[in-house]
Amino acid sequence: MNIFQFRNKLIEDYKSYVQSFIRIKEPRISLFVEDNMKSGFLWPNPLIQLNPAFEPGLSIDQLVLEDVLHDECKKIFRRSKCKDDPIGHPLKLHKHQEEAVNLARNERNYVLTTGTGSGKSLAYIVPIVDYVLRQGSGKGIKAIVVYPMNALANSQFGELEKFLCEGYPEGSEPVRFGRYTGQEKDEQRKAIMANPPDILLTNYVMLELILTRPEERGLIDAATGLQFLVLDELHTYRGRQGADVALLNRRVRNLLGADTMQCIGTSATLAGPGTHAEQQQEVAKLASRLFGAEFAPNDIVGETLRRITPDIDFADPAEVKRLKERVVSKVSPQNEFSSFTNDPLAAWIETHFGLEREPVKGRLKRTTPKSIEDNGDKLGAASALSHQIGVSVDTCRPLIQETLFKGYHVRNPETDFPVFAFRLHQFISRGDCVYASLEKEDQRHLTLHKQTYVPDGTRERKLLPLVFN
């Protein structure tokens, strides 16, 4: 399926649906609404963002050889494990995942601030499983993992099933885990209370209830001396909810007598503006307040990115010439890794949609999502490429789409991931109504943005919503 064609079909269908019930007799207002719809007011041009490649770390097998991980981890953490292939393939960690494992082994609190698709959950599941293996399974709850939504807990439950169940006879799993979110049937809850797992997946509301309900006192006893408390998606805990969770974290430590409890957090959007070092400092302060525990800047693990294509300087006239020749020729690279990654247009796309460097230290970071088409006063990728090489926008646009689409199907032989695992973000507005000032028809101020007054600074001309029969 071509995602660009699918998006266009989706928007055309929605546009046809919306226009089917719009009948405005007043010509000026009708033209105003029509022009705004043509400009994409309800459906702006989609934004494109590449999932970048991560700097590789050591493999699980290598960490076992170095005695960082328990020997059984070699069998548990395998890539592509499933019922048809319970053995799978060796799993190589990203650098930030390896950093997290080492922090856990050094009994440090830490926060993962890596982006979507970076394997944040593996960065705490591996250390937790390693700890249980070393201590022995069946000795009470050693880790509580708190999710802001039950859907995330259900998803993680499936991942744990893949790692901890595939390849082992039923009932002989090396590490036991359970889900306790409030959605379980009565017999499931009773089974967990009768035989608490090593790892408990829950949400913060349910954790609060576990601490207060007498009938669940057995879970409290099983979790005494808790080793790991994990909060997934830290950025969701803000304002009053953030204060509630901060107090809950402190009660967990006190009630469970977990003075040495390791606190772990994850969030793809927690880091704010500034350099990587400044982000680490701010996140460390926030995590310290939320968990009531010490987090140093070095305990904040960010993603270490790398380019898949060469880092070409497109300010160099010779490189611009080579890029132009590629676009004009319209000859696409072969569907093979080395051929595709050495394509100058692929390198330009990774620079534009994927990675940029911090001004001071040159650390690679993700770019903000961008559109292929122009959005208002912001040049789209097609126009930017057109201006750079002097080729028409109509020539550049399909080649950018084609190269992105082809890059999704070309695989990196090291990781088996797509070279360009890009995402298309399409925002669709529900719409509102037309607002107009109380003046003659040809003098009315018209807007689709809800507001009380005409934005001329006087606050004298009131805007009212119009109703159409």
PyMOL commands that set and color helices and strands:
alter all, ss='L'
color gray80, all
select helices_A, chain A and resi 3-19+27-38+60-65+73-76+95-105+122-135+150-164+186-194+204-212+214-222+234-236+239-255+276-291+297-299+317-329+337-341+344-354+381-389+393-409
alter helices_A, ss='H'
color red, helices_A
select strands_A, chain A and resi 47-51+53-54+56-59+78-79+89-90+92-94+110-112+143-147+177-179+199-203+228-231+262-266+300-301+305-306+355-357+364-366+370-371+421-425+435-437+446-447+463-465
alter strands_A, ss='S'
color yellow, strands_A
deselect
rebuild
show_as cartoon
